[in-house]
Amino acid sequence: MPGMRTPAAPGGTSRQDFDDFYVAHFGDTVTLSYAYTADLAEAQDIAQEAFSRAWQRWGALEGYENPAAWVRRVVFEWNRDRWLAISVEPPGVQGSGGPTR
């Protein structure tokens, strides 16, 4: 509607700035996450979480030289933690579980 202000982001900045950032970088962020996961739905979820975290900190991030690098770092760390969680052997299990001689 004409005359309506765009809601402010955390920190008092314009939501439009964040929306523009999101539109410009979401696709590349999904692509990066897909390279880690090989699962499009998971990659989209991880990218969305990274942008959700960016929105919460947008007042500070928009002053960064490259806020997209911060989002990519969140994606990397999320995927690293995901891989660590699924690659840790359960307690009491040693080796590959194959037959031993």
C-alpha angles and dihedrals in degrees: 000000000000114000095023116126120227109246114259121250120232105293093034100276126135119277088216090067090055093044090054090048091049094050092047096049111024096088094050090046092053089049091052092048091046089056087060099040108027085212116105097200092049091046091053091048092050092047090049091051091050091052091046089056090046090053090054089055099032094119089066100030097056088064091057118104089235115014090173088068089059090052091048089051090054089051091049094049093045091052093043091053090046092053093046091051094052096040098053112102116235116256113278095024117114129187125344096319091242125131117292128211 
